[in-house]
Amino acid sequence: MSKLPRLRGKKLIALLKRADFDVIRIRGSHHFLQHPDGRRTVIPIHAGEHIGPGLFLKILADCEITRDEFERML
């Protein structure tokens, strides 16, 4: 299994938008995304910071996207 990619929050949101997720609201630096079928997640946007591996895996689990599916999205 390959290493997790190091992505910033804005890049991750852009990739999830291609998977039909939409930003439904923003509270401070946290963007709340929702898929039409009801899946939801929250992505923090902090300048100059990458999403950590633990949070990245949690976001993928919330979105019900496997690592392999995500790598194909890249």
Beta strands, then each sheet from edge to edge (+ up, - down):
strand 1: 22-27
strand 2: 30-34
strand 3: 40-44
sheet 1: 1+ 2- 3+
end
